């Protein structure tokens, strides 16, 4: 089990990602900012004093390398239907904890989730049960 005391914010250049990065700085945390656009990541990360990693979720090698540097990922890149599976798969491969800002946590949100989203969430619940890493989905981050 790795123990780095570091975490990655994937989707850092979006609206919620920027708010999350600034809040992390205010709280004295030092995440690694990540996303697809290196220029935007540097523009956000350098003034905050944060490192950044640019990669697309389809690049498994870069994704696994980035997750190898951290204990957990805060996955806030949307849309969830397109981005959650590659990130969750990588977390299972690398033993990285996964925290996602998705709205599948209440019965109301579960009812309105697409069949694909419900199936994906159910499959990962079973897979994570057999590993030490954990997944948490929360609309409140």
Buried (B, 14 or more C-beta within 10 A) or exposed (E): EEEEEBBBBBBBBBEBBBEBBEEBBEEEBBBBBBBBBEEBBBEBBEEBEBBBBBBEBEBEEBBBEBBBBBBBBBBBBBEBEEBBBBBBBBBBEBBBBBBBBBBBBEEEBEEEBEEEBEEBBEEBEEBBEEEEBEBBBEEEB
